[in-house]
Amino acid sequence: MSLFSGNRRPRCRGCEGPAPWLCLTCFNPACSRWHQGHALRHFEETGHPLGLSLEDMSIWCYLCDDFADVHPQKEAIASASTPVLQQVRLQSCLDTIHSFVFRGVDPAPPHSSFGSIMAEDWAADLRCLLSKITGEIPLGIPNDLQLRVPDRMQHINRLHIKDFLMEEFNHHGLPVYFQELWHSSGQNIISVLPATCGTGPTEVVVIGAHFDSVNCPGADDNGTGVSAVWKIATTLCTLPQRKRAAIFCFFDLEEVGTKGSTEFAFLLEKLTCPIHSVHCVDMIGYNQGNTIAVSSTHDTLLAIYRQVAGSLTEHTMQESPFHGVSDFIPFKNVFPTVSIAEPHSPTHGQINPNHHQKTDTVETLDFSFLNKNIHLICGAIAHILCN
């Protein structure tokens, strides 16, 4: 069932005007009572009682002339409408991604060559961002300049982080939208960077990291992954001659069963554009031996990372099998996938003793090591986008 055609929202069947309402019985799209009132007229003619707002996904009950969240049978209404809501939200996400990937090429931005990017020192920027998202200093979001978040486990704290990251991306001209997660209160944060050149179907490269934590600051797990996706996105948007598009995603609720990445993987399978590869970043800032683990079953992707790693001094890339439980799991059997993480100990698992502890703070990170790891990932992604 396709509720939308291509990248267009439905038109009212009564007047061909905008249709912000969808009948939950027969899927008839109709305009509001503030336009020509065809949604209300549809109820009067058919008796179909429930309408879905395509603006905010709320449900209107025409029988009680009120929103369904105050209806005495609101749980039954929500249960009955869940499949339709899921389809509408999924299609809405797909439409938004397609509208950016296929909107044509962006004009070439005013920056940088690959070599100049690889020479930049990002350590100070990374420390500043990590200090904010771990609660060491205020986030500085416009509506509350002194707000601090002690963890990214509580729902309200994750909402503040979402607002902060949206501000950061918008500041660099990167649009942001959200994927609502089902059966949970989470939201994935998504941004799309179009290609700047090329013809034919646009391949897409995905770079993601989870932004939630357990009940601790979560500097390494996974503030370092968040900082990597942020820095890569805000750097590559200035790189000319991008032949492929990129999707940047901050996954929610990894710590409670990789929920965000699982639903995003399902979304990617529905895209009509080909997926070149998926790159997942999780815990890359605790230094033990100047070594970072890169895992993939695709030799071509490993060769790209290997080539970039050769240009980094005092740094070792360890090719290893996929290990642990992280966001790569929903992708690796469907798409060419790379996981970038600290190496695992064969006997103890995580090498970072602060993992899931209150001591997982900014001060335990090696920012020179983190800087090199992000250069490794950024260099590999830049190579894929531009070649």
Rosetta blueprint (number, residue, H / E / L):
1 M L
2 S L
3 L L
4 F L
5 S E
6 G L
7 N L
8 R E
9 R L
10 P L
11 R E
12 C L
13 R L
14 G L
15 C L
16 E L
17 G L
18 P E
19 A L
20 P L
21 W E
22 L E
23 C E
24 L L
25 T L
26 C L
27 F L
28 N L
29 P E
30 A E
31 C L
32 S L
33 R L
34 W L
35 H L
36 Q L
37 G L
38 H H
39 A H
40 L H
41 R H
42 H H
43 F H
44 E H
45 E H
46 T H
47 G L
48 H L
49 P L
50 L E
51 G E
52 L E
53 S E
54 L L
55 E L
56 D L
57 M L
58 S L
59 I E
60 W E
61 C E
62 Y L
63 L L
64 C L
65 D L
66 D E
67 F E
68 A H
69 D H
70 V H
71 H L
72 P L
73 Q L
74 K H
75 E H
76 A H
77 I H
78 A H
79 S H
80 A H
81 S H
82 T H
83 P H
84 V H
85 L H
86 Q H
87 Q H
88 V H
89 R H
90 L H
91 Q H
92 S H
93 C H
94 L H
95 D H
96 T H
97 I H
98 H H
99 S H
100 F H
101 V H
102 F L
103 R L
104 G L
105 V L
106 D L
107 P L
108 A L
109 P L
110 P L
111 H L
112 S L
113 S L
114 F H
115 G H
116 S H
117 I H
118 M H
119 A H
120 E L
121 D L
122 W L
123 A H
124 A H
125 D H
126 L H
127 R H
128 C H
129 L H
130 L H
131 S H
132 K H
133 I H
134 T L
135 G L
136 E L
137 I L
138 P L
139 L L
140 G L
141 I E
142 P L
143 N L
144 D E
145 L L
146 Q L
147 L L
148 R L
149 V L
150 P L
151 D L
152 R L
153 M L
154 Q L
155 H H
156 I H
157 N H
158 R H
159 L H
160 H H
161 I H
162 K H
163 D H
164 F H
165 L H
166 M H
167 E H
168 E H
169 F H
170 N H
171 H H
172 H L
173 G L
174 L L
175 P L
176 V L
177 Y E
178 F E
179 Q E
180 E E
181 L L
182 W L
183 H L
184 S L
185 S L
186 G L
187 Q E
188 N E
189 I E
190 I E
191 S E
192 V E
193 L E
194 P L
195 A L
196 T L
197 C L
198 G L
199 T L
200 G L
201 P L
202 T L
203 E L
204 V E
205 V E
206 V E
207 I E
208 G E
209 A E
210 H E
211 F L
212 D L
213 S L
214 V L
215 N L
216 C L
217 P L
218 G L
219 A H
220 D H
221 D H
222 N H
223 G H
224 T H
225 G H
226 V H
227 S H
228 A H
229 V H
230 W H
231 K H
232 I H
233 A H
234 T H
235 T H
236 L H
237 C L
238 T L
239 L L
240 P L
241 Q L
242 R L
243 K L
244 R L
245 A E
246 A E
247 I E
248 F E
249 C E
250 F E
251 F E
252 D L
253 L L
254 E H
255 E H
256 V H
257 G L
258 T L
259 K H
260 G H
261 S H
262 T H
263 E H
264 F H
265 A H
266 F H
267 L H
268 L H
269 E H
270 K H
271 L L
272 T L
273 C L
274 P L
275 I E
276 H E
277 S E
278 V E
279 H E
280 C E
281 V E
282 D E
283 M L
284 I L
285 G L
286 Y L
287 N L
288 Q L
289 G L
290 N L
291 T E
292 I E
293 A E
294 V E
295 S E
296 S L
297 T L
298 H L
299 D H
300 T H
301 L H
302 L H
303 A H
304 I H
305 Y H
306 R H
307 Q H
308 V H
309 A H
310 G L
311 S L
312 L L
313 T L
314 E L
315 H L
316 T E
317 M E
318 Q E
319 E E
320 S L
321 P L
322 F L
323 H L
324 G L
325 V L
326 S L
327 D L
328 F L
329 I L
330 P L
331 F L
332 K L
333 N L
334 V L
335 F L
336 P L
337 T E
338 V E
339 S E
340 I E
341 A E
342 E L
343 P L
344 H E
345 S E
346 P L
347 T L
348 H L
349 G E
350 Q E
351 I L
352 N L
353 P L
354 N L
355 H L
356 H L
357 Q L
358 K L
359 T L
360 D L
361 T L
362 V H
363 E H
364 T H
365 L L
366 D L
367 F H
368 S H
369 F H
370 L H
371 N H
372 K H
373 N H
374 I H
375 H H
376 L H
377 I H
378 C H
379 G H
380 A H
381 I H
382 A H
383 H H
384 I H
385 L H
386 C H
387 N L
